[in-house]
Amino acid sequence: MPELARYDSSEELAAAVAQRFVATVAAAIDERGRAAIALTAGSIMEKVWAQLADTAGSLDWSRIDVFWGDERFVPSDSSDRNDLPAEKILFATAPFSGATRYSMPPAGGEFGEDLDAAAAAYADTLRAARRSSDDGEVPSFDVALIGIGPDGHCCSLFPDHPSARDLSASVIAVRDSPKPPPLRLSLSFDALNTADNVWVVASGDGKAGAVAAALAPDVSREHVPSAGAIGQRSTIWWVDAAAAAQLG
Protein backbone atom coordinates (compact mmCIF):
# COMPACT_ATOMS: atom_id res chain seq x y z
CA MET A 1 0.00 0.00 0.00
CA PRO A 2 1.26 3.49 -0.74
CA GLU A 3 2.12 5.87 2.05
CA LEU A 4 -0.25 8.81 2.45
CA ALA A 5 1.15 12.19 3.51
CA ARG A 6 -1.56 14.81 4.23
CA TYR A 7 -1.13 18.54 4.71
CA ASP A 8 -3.58 21.32 5.45
CA SER A 9 -2.69 23.54 2.52
CA SER A 10 -1.00 23.37 -0.87
CA GLU A 11 1.79 25.61 0.47
CA GLU A 12 2.54 23.22 3.32
CA LEU A 13 2.32 20.33 0.89
CA ALA A 14 4.80 21.85 -1.55
CA ALA A 15 7.24 22.71 1.24
CA ALA A 16 7.13 19.16 2.61
CA VAL A 17 7.70 17.62 -0.82
CA ALA A 18 10.67 19.92 -1.42
CA GLN A 19 12.21 19.09 1.95
CA ARG A 20 11.92 15.33 1.36
CA PHE A 21 13.20 15.77 -2.19
CA VAL A 22 16.40 17.42 -0.97
CA ALA A 23 17.09 14.62 1.51
CA THR A 24 16.30 11.85 -0.98
CA VAL A 25 18.33 13.30 -3.83
CA ALA A 26 21.29 14.08 -1.57
CA ALA A 27 21.29 10.45 -0.41
CA ALA A 28 21.15 9.24 -4.02
CA ILE A 29 24.16 11.39 -4.95
CA ASP A 30 26.09 9.99 -1.98
CA GLU A 31 25.15 6.42 -2.90
CA ARG A 32 25.47 6.50 -6.70
CA GLY A 33 27.51 9.56 -7.58
CA ARG A 34 24.63 11.00 -9.62
CA ALA A 35 20.90 11.36 -9.04
CA ALA A 36 18.21 10.81 -11.67
CA ILE A 37 14.79 12.43 -11.33
CA ALA A 38 11.69 12.43 -13.50
CA LEU A 39 9.30 15.38 -13.49
CA THR A 40 5.82 16.16 -14.72
CA ALA A 41 4.12 19.54 -14.84
CA GLY A 42 1.04 21.15 -13.28
CA SER A 43 0.08 23.94 -10.91
CA ILE A 44 1.07 22.09 -7.73
CA MET A 45 4.37 21.12 -9.34
CA GLU A 46 5.09 24.78 -10.00
CA LYS A 47 4.67 25.39 -6.27
CA VAL A 48 7.05 22.53 -5.54
CA TRP A 49 9.61 23.93 -8.01
CA ALA A 50 9.33 27.33 -6.37
CA GLN A 51 10.00 25.74 -2.99
CA LEU A 52 12.99 23.90 -4.43
CA ALA A 53 14.32 27.18 -5.79
CA ASP A 54 14.20 28.52 -2.24
CA THR A 55 15.49 25.47 -0.36
CA ALA A 56 17.45 23.11 -2.60
CA GLY A 57 20.51 25.23 -3.30
CA SER A 58 22.61 22.98 -1.07
CA LEU A 59 22.34 20.10 -3.55
CA ASP A 60 25.09 19.58 -6.09
CA TRP A 61 22.90 20.10 -9.14
CA SER A 62 25.77 19.30 -11.47
CA ARG A 63 25.25 15.70 -10.32
CA ILE A 64 21.52 15.63 -11.05
CA ASP A 65 19.99 14.34 -14.28
CA VAL A 66 16.49 15.65 -14.99
CA PHE A 67 14.12 13.68 -17.21
CA TRP A 68 10.44 14.11 -18.07
CA GLY A 69 7.56 11.76 -17.48
CA ASP A 70 5.63 13.19 -20.41
CA GLU A 71 5.50 16.09 -22.80
CA ARG A 72 3.07 17.69 -25.23
CA PHE A 73 4.29 17.19 -28.82
CA VAL A 74 4.28 20.85 -29.75
CA PRO A 75 7.02 23.27 -30.88
CA SER A 76 9.80 23.99 -28.39
CA ASP A 77 8.60 27.57 -27.82
CA SER A 78 4.95 26.66 -27.30
CA SER A 79 3.35 27.67 -24.02
CA ASP A 80 1.89 24.15 -23.90
CA ARG A 81 5.32 22.64 -23.25
CA ASN A 82 5.74 21.09 -19.80
CA ASP A 83 9.42 21.90 -19.52
CA LEU A 84 9.17 25.67 -20.06
CA PRO A 85 7.72 26.53 -16.62
CA ALA A 86 10.35 24.36 -14.94
CA GLU A 87 13.10 26.18 -16.82
CA LYS A 88 11.67 29.55 -15.81
CA ILE A 89 10.91 28.77 -12.17
CA LEU A 90 13.80 26.49 -11.26
CA PHE A 91 16.49 25.89 -13.85
CA ALA A 92 17.08 29.42 -15.14
CA THR A 93 19.51 30.36 -12.38
CA ALA A 94 22.50 28.83 -10.61
CA PRO A 95 23.00 26.41 -8.98
CA PHE A 96 19.93 24.73 -10.49
CA SER A 97 21.06 25.49 -14.02
CA GLY A 98 23.93 23.07 -13.40
CA ALA A 99 21.58 20.10 -13.71
CA THR A 100 21.75 18.05 -16.88
CA ARG A 101 18.28 18.35 -18.42
CA TYR A 102 16.91 15.84 -20.91
CA SER A 103 13.82 17.39 -22.49
CA MET A 104 11.59 15.32 -24.72
CA PRO A 105 11.79 16.20 -28.44
CA PRO A 106 9.48 18.95 -29.69
CA ALA A 107 7.32 18.92 -32.78
CA GLY A 108 9.09 20.56 -35.69
CA GLY A 109 12.51 19.76 -34.25
CA GLU A 110 15.01 17.11 -35.25
CA PHE A 111 12.25 14.60 -35.92
CA GLY A 112 9.81 16.96 -37.58
CA GLU A 113 6.24 15.83 -37.00
CA ASP A 114 7.20 12.15 -36.59
CA LEU A 115 5.84 11.32 -33.14
CA ASP A 116 7.04 7.72 -33.25
CA ALA A 117 10.59 8.76 -34.11
CA ALA A 118 10.55 11.29 -31.26
CA ALA A 119 9.40 8.59 -28.81
CA ALA A 120 12.09 6.18 -30.00
CA ALA A 121 14.74 8.89 -29.71
CA TYR A 122 13.84 9.69 -26.11
CA ALA A 123 13.90 5.99 -25.29
CA ASP A 124 17.45 5.96 -26.69
CA THR A 125 18.28 9.01 -24.57
CA LEU A 126 17.10 7.25 -21.42
CA ARG A 127 19.07 4.14 -22.30
CA ALA A 128 22.25 6.11 -22.88
CA ALA A 129 21.85 8.09 -19.63
CA ARG A 130 21.77 5.05 -17.34
CA ARG A 131 24.26 4.93 -14.52
CA SER A 132 26.40 1.84 -13.96
CA SER A 133 24.11 0.81 -11.10
CA ASP A 134 20.93 1.06 -13.18
CA ASP A 135 19.27 -2.10 -14.44
CA GLY A 136 16.90 -2.25 -17.38
CA GLU A 137 16.36 0.15 -20.24
CA VAL A 138 16.04 3.43 -18.34
CA PRO A 139 17.65 5.11 -15.34
CA SER A 140 16.19 3.90 -12.07
CA PHE A 141 14.82 7.32 -11.15
CA ASP A 142 15.64 8.18 -7.57
CA VAL A 143 12.45 10.25 -7.52
CA ALA A 144 9.62 10.29 -10.05
CA LEU A 145 7.64 13.37 -9.09
CA ILE A 146 4.28 13.17 -10.83
CA GLY A 147 0.88 14.80 -10.70
CA ILE A 148 -2.59 13.39 -11.16
CA GLY A 149 -5.36 14.66 -13.39
CA PRO A 150 -9.00 15.03 -12.31
CA ASP A 151 -9.68 11.93 -14.41
CA GLY A 152 -6.98 9.94 -12.63
CA HIS A 153 -4.36 10.08 -15.39
CA CYS A 154 -0.66 10.34 -14.70
CA CYS A 155 2.09 11.33 -17.13
CA SER A 156 0.14 11.02 -20.41
CA LEU A 157 -1.38 7.65 -19.50
CA PHE A 158 -5.13 8.17 -19.68
CA PRO A 159 -8.08 6.16 -18.34
CA ASP A 160 -9.48 3.51 -20.67
CA HIS A 161 -7.15 4.71 -23.43
CA PRO A 162 -4.50 2.79 -25.38
CA SER A 163 -1.78 4.74 -23.57
CA ALA A 164 -2.61 2.99 -20.28
CA ARG A 165 -2.04 -0.41 -21.92
CA ASP A 166 0.96 0.34 -24.09
CA LEU A 167 4.08 -1.45 -22.87
CA SER A 168 5.74 -1.60 -26.28
CA ALA A 169 8.62 0.66 -25.25
CA SER A 170 9.93 2.75 -22.39
CA VAL A 171 8.66 5.90 -24.13
CA ILE A 172 5.40 5.74 -26.05
CA ALA A 173 3.67 7.89 -28.64
CA VAL A 174 0.25 9.00 -27.39
CA ARG A 175 -2.36 9.93 -29.99
CA ASP A 176 -5.92 11.16 -29.55
CA SER A 177 -5.23 12.34 -26.02
CA PRO A 178 -8.49 13.03 -24.15
CA LYS A 179 -6.92 16.35 -23.14
CA PRO A 180 -5.50 18.77 -25.69
CA PRO A 181 -3.11 18.80 -27.38
CA PRO A 182 -3.84 15.40 -28.94
CA LEU A 183 -0.23 14.30 -29.56
CA ARG A 184 2.06 13.56 -26.64
CA LEU A 185 5.08 11.59 -25.51
CA SER A 186 4.98 9.62 -22.27
CA LEU A 187 6.90 7.15 -20.19
CA SER A 188 5.14 3.81 -20.22
CA PHE A 189 4.31 2.09 -16.95
CA ASP A 190 7.33 -0.17 -17.42
CA ALA A 191 9.62 2.87 -17.46
CA LEU A 192 7.83 4.87 -14.76
CA ASN A 193 7.81 1.97 -12.34
CA THR A 194 11.57 1.49 -12.47
CA ALA A 195 11.73 4.50 -10.14
CA ASP A 196 12.97 3.82 -6.64
CA ASN A 197 10.54 6.37 -5.25
CA VAL A 198 7.30 7.40 -6.95
CA TRP A 199 5.69 10.48 -5.44
CA VAL A 200 2.21 11.45 -6.58
CA VAL A 201 1.34 15.03 -5.62
CA ALA A 202 -2.29 16.19 -5.60
CA SER A 203 -3.79 19.51 -4.54
CA GLY A 204 -7.29 20.96 -4.62
CA ASP A 205 -10.83 19.65 -4.45
CA GLY A 206 -10.82 19.03 -8.20
CA LYS A 207 -8.48 16.11 -7.55
CA ALA A 208 -10.40 14.61 -4.63
CA GLY A 209 -12.41 12.12 -6.68
CA ALA A 210 -9.36 10.93 -8.58
CA VAL A 211 -7.33 10.50 -5.39
CA ALA A 212 -10.07 8.45 -3.77
CA ALA A 213 -10.49 6.31 -6.89
CA ALA A 214 -6.76 5.67 -7.23
CA LEU A 215 -6.41 4.60 -3.59
CA ALA A 216 -9.49 2.37 -3.58
CA PRO A 217 -9.00 -1.38 -3.14
CA ASP A 218 -8.64 -3.49 -6.29
CA VAL A 219 -8.51 -0.50 -8.61
CA SER A 220 -7.36 -1.12 -12.18
CA ARG A 221 -4.53 1.00 -13.52
CA GLU A 222 -6.14 0.88 -16.94
CA HIS A 223 -9.21 2.58 -15.47
CA VAL A 224 -7.34 4.86 -13.04
CA PRO A 225 -3.77 5.07 -14.34
CA SER A 226 -2.31 6.91 -11.37
CA ALA A 227 -3.06 3.84 -9.27
CA GLY A 228 -0.45 2.01 -11.33
CA ALA A 229 2.43 4.38 -10.50
CA ILE A 230 4.41 2.29 -8.04
CA GLY A 231 7.96 2.77 -6.80
CA GLN A 232 10.50 0.02 -6.21
CA ARG A 233 11.29 1.30 -2.72
CA SER A 234 8.40 3.58 -1.87
CA THR A 235 5.21 5.05 -3.23
CA ILE A 236 4.01 8.22 -1.51
CA TRP A 237 0.81 10.12 -2.18
CA TRP A 238 1.31 13.72 -1.09
CA VAL A 239 -2.08 15.43 -0.74
CA ASP A 240 -3.53 18.57 0.77
CA ALA A 241 -6.76 18.60 2.74
CA ALA A 242 -8.89 19.44 -0.28
CA ALA A 243 -7.48 16.62 -2.38
CA ALA A 244 -7.95 14.18 0.51
CA ALA A 245 -11.55 15.20 1.15
CA GLN A 246 -13.08 11.95 -0.15
CA LEU A 247 -10.69 9.60 1.59
CA GLY A 248 -12.62 9.58 4.83
C-alpha positions in Angstrom: 0.0 0.0 0.0 1.3 3.5 -0.7 2.1 5.9 2.0 -0.2 8.8 2.5 1.1 12.2 3.5 -1.6 14.8 4.2 -1.1 18.5 4.7 -3.6 21.3 5.4 -2.7 23.5 2.5 -1.0 23.4 -0.9 1.8 25.6 0.5 2.5 23.2 3.3 2.3 20.3 0.9 4.8 21.9 -1.6 7.2 22.7 1.2 7.1 19.2 2.6 7.7 17.6 -0.8 10.7 19.9 -1.4 12.2 19.1 1.9 11.9 15.3 1.4 13.2 15.8 -2.2 16.4 17.4 -1.0 17.1 14.6 1.5 16.3 11.9 -1.0 18.3 13.3 -3.8 21.3 14.1 -1.6 21.3 10.4 -0.4 21.1 9.2 -4.0 24.2 11.4 -5.0 26.1 10.0 -2.0 25.1 6.4 -2.9 25.5 6.5 -6.7 27.5 9.6 -7.6 24.6 11.0 -9.6 20.9 11.4 -9.0 18.2 10.8 -11.7 14.8 12.4 -11.3 11.7 12.4 -13.5 9.3 15.4 -13.5 5.8 16.2 -14.7 4.1 19.5 -14.8 1.0 21.2 -13.3 0.1 23.9 -10.9 1.1 22.1 -7.7 4.4 21.1 -9.3 5.1 24.8 -10.0 4.7 25.4 -6.3 7.1 22.5 -5.5 9.6 23.9 -8.0 9.3 27.3 -6.4 10.0 25.7 -3.0 13.0 23.9 -4.4 14.3 27.2 -5.8 14.2 28.5 -2.2 15.5 25.5 -0.4 17.5 23.1 -2.6 20.5 25.2 -3.3 22.6 23.0 -1.1 22.3 20.1 -3.6 25.1 19.6 -6.1 22.9 20.1 -9.1 25.8 19.3 -11.5 25.2 15.7 -10.3 21.5 15.6 -11.1 20.0 14.3 -14.3 16.5 15.6 -15.0 14.1 13.7 -17.2 10.4 14.1 -18.1 7.6 11.8 -17.5 5.6 13.2 -20.4 5.5 16.1 -22.8 3.1 17.7 -25.2 4.3 17.2 -28.8 4.3 20.9 -29.7 7.0 23.3 -30.9 9.8 24.0 -28.4 8.6 27.6 -27.8 5.0 26.7 -27.3 3.4 27.7 -24.0 1.9 24.2 -23.9 5.3 22.6 -23.3 5.7 21.1 -19.8 9.4 21.9 -19.5 9.2 25.7 -20.1 7.7 26.5 -16.6 10.4 24.4 -14.9 13.1 26.2 -16.8 11.7 29.5 -15.8 10.9 28.8 -12.2 13.8 26.5 -11.3 16.5 25.9 -13.8 17.1 29.4 -15.1 19.5 30.4 -12.4 22.5 28.8 -10.6 23.0 26.4 -9.0 19.9 24.7 -10.5 21.1 25.5 -14.0 23.9 23.1 -13.4 21.6 20.1 -13.7 21.8 18.1 -16.9 18.3 18.3 -18.4 16.9 15.8 -20.9 13.8 17.4 -22.5 11.6 15.3 -24.7 11.8 16.2 -28.4 9.5 19.0 -29.7 7.3 18.9 -32.8 9.1 20.6 -35.7 12.5 19.8 -34.2 15.0 17.1 -35.3 12.2 14.6 -35.9 9.8 17.0 -37.6 6.2 15.8 -37.0 7.2 12.2 -36.6 5.8 11.3 -33.1 7.0 7.7 -33.3 10.6 8.8 -34.1 10.5 11.3 -31.3 9.4 8.6 -28.8 12.1 6.2 -30.0 14.7 8.9 -29.7 13.8 9.7 -26.1 13.9 6.0 -25.3 17.4 6.0 -26.7 18.3 9.0 -24.6 17.1 7.3 -21.4 19.1 4.1 -22.3 22.2 6.1 -22.9 21.9 8.1 -19.6 21.8 5.1 -17.3 24.3 4.9 -14.5 26.4 1.8 -14.0 24.1 0.8 -11.1 20.9 1.1 -13.2 19.3 -2.1 -14.4 16.9 -2.3 -17.4 16.4 0.2 -20.2 16.0 3.4 -18.3 17.7 5.1 -15.3 16.2 3.9 -12.1 14.8 7.3 -11.2 15.6 8.2 -7.6 12.4 10.3 -7.5 9.6 10.3 -10.0 7.6 13.4 -9.1 4.3 13.2 -10.8 0.9 14.8 -10.7 -2.6 13.4 -11.2 -5.4 14.7 -13.4 -9.0 15.0 -12.3 -9.7 11.9 -14.4 -7.0 9.9 -12.6 -4.4 10.1 -15.4 -0.7 10.3 -14.7 2.1 11.3 -17.1 0.1 11.0 -20.4 -1.4 7.7 -19.5 -5.1 8.2 -19.7 -8.1 6.2 -18.3 -9.5 3.5 -20.7 -7.2 4.7 -23.4 -4.5 2.8 -25.4 -1.8 4.7 -23.6 -2.6 3.0 -20.3 -2.0 -0.4 -21.9 1.0 0.3 -24.1 4.1 -1.4 -22.9 5.7 -1.6 -26.3 8.6 0.7 -25.3 9.9 2.7 -22.4 8.7 5.9 -24.1 5.4 5.7 -26.1 3.7 7.9 -28.6 0.2 9.0 -27.4 -2.4 9.9 -30.0 -5.9 11.2 -29.5 -5.2 12.3 -26.0 -8.5 13.0 -24.1 -6.9 16.4 -23.1 -5.5 18.8 -25.7 -3.1 18.8 -27.4 -3.8 15.4 -28.9 -0.2 14.3 -29.6 2.1 13.6 -26.6 5.1 11.6 -25.5 5.0 9.6 -22.3 6.9 7.2 -20.2 5.1 3.8 -20.2 4.3 2.1 -17.0 7.3 -0.2 -17.4 9.6 2.9 -17.5 7.8 4.9 -14.8 7.8 2.0 -12.3 11.6 1.5 -12.5 11.7 4.5 -10.1 13.0 3.8 -6.6 10.5 6.4 -5.3 7.3 7.4 -6.9 5.7 10.5 -5.4 2.2 11.5 -6.6 1.3 15.0 -5.6 -2.3 16.2 -5.6 -3.8 19.5 -4.5 -7.3 21.0 -4.6 -10.8 19.6 -4.5 -10.8 19.0 -8.2 -8.5 16.1 -7.6 -10.4 14.6 -4.6 -12.4 12.1 -6.7 -9.4 10.9 -8.6 -7.3 10.5 -5.4 -10.1 8.4 -3.8 -10.5 6.3 -6.9 -6.8 5.7 -7.2 -6.4 4.6 -3.6 -9.5 2.4 -3.6 -9.0 -1.4 -3.1 -8.6 -3.5 -6.3 -8.5 -0.5 -8.6 -7.4 -1.1 -12.2 -4.5 1.0 -13.5 -6.1 0.9 -16.9 -9.2 2.6 -15.5 -7.3 4.9 -13.0 -3.8 5.1 -14.3 -2.3 6.9 -11.4 -3.1 3.8 -9.3 -0.4 2.0 -11.3 2.4 4.4 -10.5 4.4 2.3 -8.0 8.0 2.8 -6.8 10.5 0.0 -6.2 11.3 1.3 -2.7 8.4 3.6 -1.9 5.2 5.1 -3.2 4.0 8.2 -1.5 0.8 10.1 -2.2 1.3 13.7 -1.1 -2.1 15.4 -0.7 -3.5 18.6 0.8 -6.8 18.6 2.7 -8.9 19.4 -0.3 -7.5 16.6 -2.4 -7.9 14.2 0.5 -11.6 15.2 1.1 -13.1 12.0 -0.2 -10.7 9.6 1.6 -12.6 9.6 4.8 
